Amino acid sequence: MQIPPEALDSETLHAVVLEFVTRDGTDHSPVEPRIELVVTQLMNGRAELHYDEDSKSCNILPVSI
């Protein structure tokens, strides 16, 4: 199920994006700029936030333009 980023309060959105950008643990660049980039992509429609009911997890997917 797709979730509009505006449906989440800012703290929840930040936590979801933080989990996403640190998920693999292989990128050692600063976290905050990566979070800002993903939030911007979500807000301008270049990425979508999806929740999977079966796994009870969120994923962020790019939007094909």
N, CA, C and O atoms as a CHARMM CRD file, in Angstrom:
* protein
*
  260
    1    1 MET  N      0.84000  -1.16200   0.00000 PROA 1      0.00000
    2    1 MET  CA     0.00000   0.00000   0.00000 PROA 1      0.00000
    3    1 MET  C      0.89500   1.23900   0.00000 PROA 1      0.00000
    4    1 MET  O      1.83300   1.34700   0.79000 PROA 1      0.00000
    5    2 GLN  N      0.58800   2.16100  -0.89300 PROA 2      0.00000
    6    2 GLN  CA     1.35000   3.40400  -0.96500 PROA 2      0.00000
    7    2 GLN  C      0.86400   4.35600   0.11600 PROA 2      0.00000
    8    2 GLN  O     -0.33700   4.48500   0.35200 PROA 2      0.00000
    9    3 ILE  N      1.81000   5.02200   0.77200 PROA 3      0.00000
   10    3 ILE  CA     1.49200   5.98800   1.81800 PROA 3      0.00000
   11    3 ILE  C      2.03000   7.34500   1.39400 PROA 3      0.00000
   12    3 ILE  O      3.23000   7.48000   1.15500 PROA 3      0.00000
   13    4 PRO  N      1.16300   8.36000   1.29500 PROA 4      0.00000
   14    4 PRO  CA     1.66200   9.69400   0.97600 PROA 4      0.00000
   15    4 PRO  C      2.53300  10.20800   2.13000 PROA 4      0.00000
   16    4 PRO  O      2.14700  10.07000   3.29100 PROA 4      0.00000
   17    5 PRO  N      3.68100  10.78700   1.84000 PROA 5      0.00000
   18    5 PRO  CA     4.55500  11.24600   2.92400 PROA 5      0.00000
   19    5 PRO  C      3.88000  12.28700   3.81600 PROA 5      0.00000
   20    5 PRO  O      4.22600  12.41500   4.99000 PROA 5      0.00000
   21    6 GLU  N      2.92200  13.02800   3.26700 PROA 6      0.00000
   22    6 GLU  CA     2.22800  14.04600   4.04400 PROA 6      0.00000
   23    6 GLU  C      1.34200  13.41700   5.11800 PROA 6      0.00000
   24    6 GLU  O      0.93600  14.09500   6.06200 PROA 6      0.00000
   25    7 ALA  N      1.04100  12.12700   4.97900 PROA 7      0.00000
   26    7 ALA  CA     0.18300  11.44500   5.95200 PROA 7      0.00000
   27    7 ALA  C      0.92100  11.15300   7.26100 PROA 7      0.00000
   28    7 ALA  O      0.29400  10.84800   8.27600 PROA 7      0.00000
   29    8 LEU  N      2.23900  11.24400   7.23600 PROA 8      0.00000
   30    8 LEU  CA     3.04100  10.97100   8.42300 PROA 8      0.00000
   31    8 LEU  C      3.50200  12.27600   9.05400 PROA 8      0.00000
   32    8 LEU  O      3.79000  13.24500   8.35200 PROA 8      0.00000
   33    9 ASP  N      3.57000  12.29600  10.38800 PROA 9      0.00000
   34    9 ASP  CA     4.14600  13.49200  11.00800 PROA 9      0.00000
   35    9 ASP  C      5.64600  13.49900  10.73000 PROA 9      0.00000
   36    9 ASP  O      6.21400  12.47300  10.35600 PROA 9      0.00000
   37   10 SER  N      6.28000  14.63600  10.91000 PROA 10     0.00000
   38   10 SER  CA     7.67900  14.79100  10.49300 PROA 10     0.00000
   39   10 SER  C      8.61800  13.84300  11.23200 PROA 10     0.00000
   40   10 SER  O      9.58100  13.35800  10.63700 PROA 10     0.00000
   41   11 GLU  N      8.37000  13.56600  12.50100 PROA 11     0.00000
   42   11 GLU  CA     9.23600  12.65700  13.25300 PROA 11     0.00000
   43   11 GLU  C      9.12600  11.22500  12.72300 PROA 11     0.00000
   44   11 GLU  O     10.13000  10.52200  12.61100 PROA 11     0.00000
   45   12 THR  N      7.91800  10.80300  12.40200 PROA 12     0.00000
   46   12 THR  CA     7.72300   9.45000  11.87900 PROA 12     0.00000
   47   12 THR  C      8.35400   9.31200  10.50400 PROA 12     0.00000
   48   12 THR  O      9.02700   8.32100  10.22100 PROA 12     0.00000
   49   13 LEU  N      8.13700  10.30700   9.64800 PROA 13     0.00000
   50   13 LEU  CA     8.74400  10.27400   8.31600 PROA 13     0.00000
   51   13 LEU  C     10.26200  10.22400   8.43100 PROA 13     0.00000
   52   13 LEU  O     10.91200   9.45600   7.72100 PROA 13     0.00000
   53   14 HSD  N     10.82400  11.02500   9.30800 PROA 14     0.00000
   54   14 HSD  CA    12.27600  11.03400   9.51700 PROA 14     0.00000
   55   14 HSD  C     12.75700   9.65200   9.95700 PROA 14     0.00000
   56   14 HSD  O     13.77600   9.17000   9.46200 PROA 14     0.00000
   57   15 ALA  N     12.04100   9.01100  10.87800 PROA 15     0.00000
   58   15 ALA  CA    12.43200   7.68900  11.37300 PROA 15     0.00000
   59   15 ALA  C     12.35600   6.63500  10.27300 PROA 15     0.00000
   60   15 ALA  O     13.23400   5.77800  10.17800 PROA 15     0.00000
   61   16 VAL  N     11.31900   6.69000   9.44400 PROA 16     0.00000
   62   16 VAL  CA    11.17000   5.72700   8.34800 PROA 16     0.00000
   63   16 VAL  C     12.30300   5.90800   7.33900 PROA 16     0.00000
   64   16 VAL  O     12.90300   4.92900   6.89300 PROA 16     0.00000
   65   17 VAL  N     12.59200   7.15100   6.98200 PROA 17     0.00000
   66   17 VAL  CA    13.65700   7.41400   6.01400 PROA 17     0.00000
   67   17 VAL  C     15.02100   7.06400   6.61000 PROA 17     0.00000
   68   17 VAL  O     15.88100   6.53200   5.90800 PROA 17     0.00000
   69   18 LEU  N     15.22900   7.35300   7.88500 PROA 18     0.00000
   70   18 LEU  CA    16.49100   6.98200   8.54100 PROA 18     0.00000
   71   18 LEU  C     16.71200   5.47700   8.46300 PROA 18     0.00000
   72   18 LEU  O     17.80600   5.02700   8.12300 PROA 18     0.00000
   73   19 GLU  N     15.68800   4.70300   8.77200 PROA 19     0.00000
   74   19 GLU  CA    15.81200   3.24800   8.68800 PROA 19     0.00000
   75   19 GLU  C     16.14000   2.81700   7.26500 PROA 19     0.00000
   76   19 GLU  O     16.95000   1.91400   7.05500 PROA 19     0.00000
   77   20 PHE  N     15.51000   3.46400   6.28700 PROA 20     0.00000
   78   20 PHE  CA    15.73700   3.11100   4.88200 PROA 20     0.00000
   79   20 PHE  C     17.17100   3.42100   4.45600 PROA 20     0.00000
   80   20 PHE  O     17.82900   2.57300   3.85100 PROA 20     0.00000
   81   21 VAL  N     17.66300   4.61900   4.76000 PROA 21     0.00000
   82   21 VAL  CA    18.99800   5.00000   4.27000 PROA 21     0.00000
   83   21 VAL  C     20.12800   4.30100   5.01400 PROA 21     0.00000
   84   21 VAL  O     21.26300   4.28400   4.53800 PROA 21     0.00000
   85   22 THR  N     19.83200   3.72900   6.16900 PROA 22     0.00000
   86   22 THR  CA    20.87700   3.01000   6.92000 PROA 22     0.00000
   87   22 THR  C     20.67800   1.49800   6.86700 PROA 22     0.00000
   88   22 THR  O     21.40500   0.75800   7.52900 PROA 22     0.00000
   89   23 ARG  N     19.72200   1.04200   6.10500 PROA 23     0.00000
   90   23 ARG  CA    19.33100  -0.37000   6.08200 PROA 23     0.00000
   91   23 ARG  C     20.48900  -1.30900   5.75000 PROA 23     0.00000
   92   23 ARG  O     20.68400  -2.30200   6.45200 PROA 23     0.00000
   93   24 ASP  N     21.24700  -1.03200   4.72400 PROA 24     0.00000
   94   24 ASP  CA    22.31300  -1.94900   4.31200 PROA 24     0.00000
   95   24 ASP  C     23.60000  -1.74500   5.09800 PROA 24     0.00000
   96   24 ASP  O     24.41200  -2.66400   5.20300 PROA 24     0.00000
   97   25 GLY  N     23.79200  -0.57000   5.64400 PROA 25     0.00000
   98   25 GLY  CA    24.97600  -0.30000   6.44900 PROA 25     0.00000
   99   25 GLY  C     26.26600  -0.21500   5.68300 PROA 25     0.00000
  100   25 GLY  O     27.34000  -0.31400   6.27600 PROA 25     0.00000
  101   26 THR  N     26.19100  -0.02900   4.35700 PROA 26     0.00000
  102   26 THR  CA    27.42400   0.00500   3.56300 PROA 26     0.00000
  103   26 THR  C     27.83200   1.41100   3.15500 PROA 26     0.00000
  104   26 THR  O     28.96600   1.61900   2.72200 PROA 26     0.00000
  105   27 ASP  N     26.94000   2.37200   3.28200 PROA 27     0.00000
  106   27 ASP  CA    27.25400   3.75600   2.92500 PROA 27     0.00000
  107   27 ASP  C     27.64200   4.48600   4.20500 PROA 27     0.00000
  108   27 ASP  O     26.82800   4.64300   5.11600 PROA 27     0.00000
  109   28 HSD  N     28.88600   4.92700   4.26300 PROA 28     0.00000
  110   28 HSD  CA    29.37900   5.56700   5.48200 PROA 28     0.00000
  111   28 HSD  C     29.40700   7.08700   5.37600 PROA 28     0.00000
  112   28 HSD  O     30.05800   7.75400   6.18100 PROA 28     0.00000
  113   29 SER  N     28.70500   7.63900   4.38900 PROA 29     0.00000
  114   29 SER  CA    28.60700   9.08500   4.26900 PROA 29     0.00000
  115   29 SER  C     27.66300   9.60400   5.35100 PROA 29     0.00000
  116   29 SER  O     26.90700   8.82400   5.93100 PROA 29     0.00000
  117   30 PRO  N     27.69300  10.91100   5.63200 PROA 30     0.00000
  118   30 PRO  CA    26.80000  11.45800   6.66100 PROA 30     0.00000
  119   30 PRO  C     25.32700  11.13300   6.37900 PROA 30     0.00000
  120   30 PRO  O     24.87900  11.18600   5.23400 PROA 30     0.00000
  121   31 VAL  N     24.59900  10.80300   7.42000 PROA 31     0.00000
  122   31 VAL  CA    23.21900  10.33500   7.28900 PROA 31     0.00000
  123   31 VAL  C     22.24500  11.46100   6.97400 PROA 31     0.00000
  124   31 VAL  O     21.37800  11.29200   6.11600 PROA 31     0.00000
  125   32 GLU  N     22.36000  12.59000   7.63200 PROA 32     0.00000
  126   32 GLU  CA    21.36800  13.65900   7.46900 PROA 32     0.00000
  127   32 GLU  C     21.20300  14.13100   6.02100 PROA 32     0.00000
  128   32 GLU  O     20.06800  14.31100   5.58100 PROA 32     0.00000
  129   33 PRO  N     22.29300  14.34000   5.25700 PROA 33     0.00000
  130   33 PRO  CA    22.08800  14.72600   3.85400 PROA 33     0.00000
  131   33 PRO  C     21.35100  13.66500   3.04400 PROA 33     0.00000
  132   33 PRO  O     20.57100  13.99800   2.15200 PROA 33     0.00000
  133   34 ARG  N     21.59300  12.38300   3.34900 PROA 34     0.00000
  134   34 ARG  CA    20.87800  11.31300   2.65800 PROA 34     0.00000
  135   34 ARG  C     19.40000  11.32700   3.02000 PROA 34     0.00000
  136   34 ARG  O     18.54500  11.10600   2.16200 PROA 34     0.00000
  137   35 ILE  N     19.09800  11.58500   4.28700 PROA 35     0.00000
  138   35 ILE  CA    17.69800  11.67700   4.72000 PROA 35     0.00000
  139   35 ILE  C     17.01500  12.83800   4.00500 PROA 35     0.00000
  140   35 ILE  O     15.91500  12.67900   3.47700 PROA 35     0.00000
  141   36 GLU  N     17.65500  13.99900   3.98400 PROA 36     0.00000
  142   36 GLU  CA    17.08100  15.17200   3.31800 PROA 36     0.00000
  143   36 GLU  C     16.81000  14.89900   1.84500 PROA 36     0.00000
  144   36 GLU  O     15.77400  15.30500   1.31900 PROA 36     0.00000
  145   37 LEU  N     17.72800  14.21600   1.17800 PROA 37     0.00000
  146   37 LEU  CA    17.56500  13.90100  -0.24100 PROA 37     0.00000
  147   37 LEU  C     16.34700  12.99100  -0.45700 PROA 37     0.00000
  148   37 LEU  O     15.54300  13.23800  -1.35500 PROA 37     0.00000
  149   38 VAL  N     16.21500  11.96700   0.34400 PROA 38     0.00000
  150   38 VAL  CA    15.09800  11.03300   0.18400 PROA 38     0.00000
  151   38 VAL  C     13.77400  11.71800   0.52100 PROA 38     0.00000
  152   38 VAL  O     12.78400  11.51300  -0.18100 PROA 38     0.00000
  153   39 VAL  N     13.73600  12.52200   1.57400 PROA 39     0.00000
  154   39 VAL  CA    12.50300  13.24300   1.91700 PROA 39     0.00000
  155   39 VAL  C     12.11800  14.18000   0.77400 PROA 39     0.00000
  156   39 VAL  O     10.94300  14.27000   0.41900 PROA 39     0.00000
  157   40 THR  N     13.08200  14.86700   0.20400 PROA 40     0.00000
  158   40 THR  CA    12.80600  15.74900  -0.93600 PROA 40     0.00000
  159   40 THR  C     12.23700  14.95500  -2.10100 PROA 40     0.00000
  160   40 THR  O     11.27500  15.38900  -2.73500 PROA 40     0.00000
  161   41 GLN  N     12.82200  13.79300  -2.39100 PROA 41     0.00000
  162   41 GLN  CA    12.31600  12.95400  -3.47800 PROA 41     0.00000
  163   41 GLN  C     10.89400  12.46900  -3.19800 PROA 41     0.00000
  164   41 GLN  O     10.07300  12.39500  -4.11200 PROA 41     0.00000
  165   42 LEU  N     10.60400  12.14400  -1.95300 PROA 42     0.00000
  166   42 LEU  CA     9.24500  11.73200  -1.59200 PROA 42     0.00000
  167   42 LEU  C      8.26000  12.88400  -1.77600 PROA 42     0.00000
  168   42 LEU  O      7.16800  12.69900  -2.31300 PROA 42     0.00000
  169   43 MET  N      8.65200  14.05800  -1.33000 PROA 43     0.00000
  170   43 MET  CA     7.74600  15.20700  -1.38000 PROA 43     0.00000
  171   43 MET  C      7.51000  15.71300  -2.80600 PROA 43     0.00000
  172   43 MET  O      6.43800  16.24200  -3.10100 PROA 43     0.00000
  173   44 ASN  N      8.49800  15.55700  -3.69000 PROA 44     0.00000
  174   44 ASN  CA     8.29600  16.05000  -5.05700 PROA 44     0.00000
  175   44 ASN  C      7.85200  14.95200  -6.03100 PROA 44     0.00000
  176   44 ASN  O      7.80000  15.17000  -7.24100 PROA 44     0.00000
  177   45 GLY  N      7.53200  13.76700  -5.48700 PROA 45     0.00000
  178   45 GLY  CA     6.97400  12.70900  -6.32000 PROA 45     0.00000
  179   45 GLY  C      7.97300  11.87400  -7.09300 PROA 45     0.00000
  180   45 GLY  O      7.58300  11.09500  -7.96300 PROA 45     0.00000
  181   46 ARG  N      9.25400  12.02000  -6.79400 PROA 46     0.00000
  182   46 ARG  CA    10.26600  11.22500  -7.49200 PROA 46     0.00000
  183   46 ARG  C     10.50700   9.88200  -6.81300 PROA 46     0.00000
  184   46 ARG  O     11.21300   9.02600  -7.34700 PROA 46     0.00000
  185   47 ALA  N      9.90900   9.69900  -5.61900 PROA 47     0.00000
  186   47 ALA  CA     9.98000   8.43400  -4.89700 PROA 47     0.00000
  187   47 ALA  C      8.64900   8.23900  -4.17300 PROA 47     0.00000
  188   47 ALA  O      7.92000   9.19600  -3.91000 PROA 47     0.00000
  189   48 GLU  N      8.35400   6.98500  -3.86000 PROA 48     0.00000
  190   48 GLU  CA     7.10800   6.65800  -3.16900 PROA 48     0.00000
  191   48 GLU  C      7.40000   5.80600  -1.94800 PROA 48     0.00000
  192   48 GLU  O      8.31200   4.97900  -1.95400 PROA 48     0.00000
  193   49 LEU  N      6.61700   6.01800  -0.90500 PROA 49     0.00000
  194   49 LEU  CA     6.71100   5.24200   0.31800 PROA 49     0.00000
  195   49 LEU  C      5.64000   4.15500   0.27400 PROA 49     0.00000
  196   49 LEU  O      4.45800   4.43900   0.08500 PROA 49     0.00000
  197   50 HSD  N      6.06700   2.91900   0.45000 PROA 50     0.00000
  198   50 HSD  CA     5.14000   1.78500   0.41300 PROA 50     0.00000
  199   50 HSD  C      5.24600   0.99400   1.70800 PROA 50     0.00000
  200   50 HSD  O      6.33400   0.80700   2.25200 PROA 50     0.00000
  201   51 TYR  N      4.09400   0.53200   2.19200 PROA 51     0.00000
  202   51 TYR  CA     4.03600  -0.31100   3.38700 PROA 51     0.00000
  203   51 TYR  C      3.52700  -1.67700   2.97500 PROA 51     0.00000
  204   51 TYR  O      2.51300  -1.79700   2.28700 PROA 51     0.00000
  205   52 ASP  N      4.24000  -2.70300   3.40200 PROA 52     0.00000
  206   52 ASP  CA     3.85000  -4.07300   3.10900 PROA 52     0.00000
  207   52 ASP  C      3.21800  -4.67600   4.35800 PROA 52     0.00000
  208   52 ASP  O      3.88900  -4.87400   5.37100 PROA 52     0.00000
  209   53 GLU  N      1.93600  -4.96300   4.27700 PROA 53     0.00000
  210   53 GLU  CA     1.18600  -5.49800   5.41800 PROA 53     0.00000
  211   53 GLU  C      1.71200  -6.86800   5.85400 PROA 53     0.00000
  212   53 GLU  O      1.75400  -7.15900   7.05000 PROA 53     0.00000
  213   54 ASP  N      2.10900  -7.70100   4.90800 PROA 54     0.00000
  214   54 ASP  CA     2.58600  -9.04800   5.25000 PROA 54     0.00000
  215   54 ASP  C      3.86600  -9.01400   6.07700 PROA 54     0.00000
  216   54 ASP  O      3.97900  -9.70700   7.08800 PROA 54     0.00000
  217   55 SER  N      4.82800  -8.20600   5.64300 PROA 55     0.00000
  218   55 SER  CA     6.10600  -8.14700   6.35300 PROA 55     0.00000
  219   55 SER  C      6.13900  -7.04200   7.40100 PROA 55     0.00000
  220   55 SER  O      7.09000  -6.94200   8.17600 PROA 55     0.00000
  221   56 LYS  N      5.09900  -6.21300   7.42300 PROA 56     0.00000
  222   56 LYS  CA     5.01900  -5.07700   8.35700 PROA 56     0.00000
  223   56 LYS  C      6.24800  -4.17200   8.23100 PROA 56     0.00000
  224   56 LYS  O      6.83300  -3.74400   9.22500 PROA 56     0.00000
  225   57 SER  N      6.62000  -3.89400   6.97500 PROA 57     0.00000
  226   57 SER  CA     7.79900  -3.06500   6.73400 PROA 57     0.00000
  227   57 SER  C      7.50800  -2.02000   5.66300 PROA 57     0.00000
  228   57 SER  O      6.58500  -2.15200   4.85800 PROA 57     0.00000
  229   58 CYS  N      8.32900  -0.98300   5.68700 PROA 58     0.00000
  230   58 CYS  CA     8.21500   0.09400   4.69600 PROA 58     0.00000
  231   58 CYS  C      9.36200  -0.00400   3.71600 PROA 58     0.00000
  232   58 CYS  O     10.44600  -0.48200   4.05100 PROA 58     0.00000
  233   59 ASN  N      9.11500   0.44800   2.51500 PROA 59     0.00000
  234   59 ASN  CA    10.15200   0.54100   1.51000 PROA 59     0.00000
  235   59 ASN  C      9.92800   1.82300   0.72600 PROA 59     0.00000
  236   59 ASN  O      8.79800   2.29400   0.59500 PROA 59     0.00000
  237   60 ILE  N     10.99900   2.37700   0.21300 PROA 60     0.00000
  238   60 ILE  CA    10.93600   3.57700  -0.60100 PROA 60     0.00000
  239   60 ILE  C     11.42200   3.21100  -1.98400 PROA 60     0.00000
  240   60 ILE  O     12.52400   2.69300  -2.16500 PROA 60     0.00000
  241   61 LEU  N     10.57500   3.49300  -2.95500 PROA 61     0.00000
  242   61 LEU  CA    10.86000   3.10500  -4.33800 PROA 61     0.00000
  243   61 LEU  C     10.93000   4.32200  -5.24500 PROA 61     0.00000
  244   61 LEU  O     10.16200   5.27000  -5.07700 PROA 61     0.00000
  245   62 PRO  N     11.85200   4.30200  -6.21300 PROA 62     0.00000
  246   62 PRO  CA    11.89800   5.41900  -7.17500 PROA 62     0.00000
  247   62 PRO  C     10.68800   5.35700  -8.10100 PROA 62     0.00000
  248   62 PRO  O     10.13700   4.28800  -8.36300 PROA 62     0.00000
  249   63 VAL  N     10.29600   6.51100  -8.58100 PROA 63     0.00000
  250   63 VAL  CA     9.20900   6.60600  -9.54500 PROA 63     0.00000
  251   63 VAL  C      9.81600   6.77000 -10.92200 PROA 63     0.00000
  252   63 VAL  O     10.65700   7.64400 -11.13100 PROA 63     0.00000
  253   64 SER  N      9.40400   5.94700 -11.85300 PROA 64     0.00000
  254   64 SER  CA     9.88300   6.07900 -13.23300 PROA 64     0.00000
  255   64 SER  C      9.19700   7.27200 -13.87200 PROA 64     0.00000
  256   64 SER  O      7.97300   7.40200 -13.84900 PROA 64     0.00000
  257   65 ILE  N     10.01300   8.13000 -14.43800 PROA 65     0.00000
  258   65 ILE  CA     9.48100   9.34700 -15.06500 PROA 65     0.00000
  259   65 ILE  C      9.53100   9.21200 -16.56000 PROA 65     0.00000
  260   65 ILE  O      9.12900  10.12900 -17.27600 PROA 65     0.00000
